[in-house]
Amino acid sequence: MPSYVPSWLLLVNLVAFAAMGLDKKRAVDHKWRIPEKRLFLYVLLGGGIGGTAGMFFFRHKTKHWYFRVFFPLITVAEYGALLTLLLRF
């Protein structure tokens, strides 16, 4: 595994968690919001744990079925693929 992968995963998970919190704050304050596509992008880039944790910690986007289903599903798929690659090499 390249040495930057753990650092990347930590960073993108922190960004995804923070984005969920920031978007929740902006929703409460009736301000400009982070697009849902961007929230999903953070998860697709490896931030699924942070995005899912942020969703439940901030109680944000939990009423949207596609966030409740796809955030964890993407996370399991990505980390499963990563684990498979690690075990093969």
Secondary structure, DSSP 8 states (H G I E B T S, - for coil): --THHHHHHHHHHHHHHHHHHHHHHHHHTT-----HHHHHHHIIIIIHHHHHHHHHHTT-STT-HHHHHHHHHHHHHHHHHHHHHHHH-
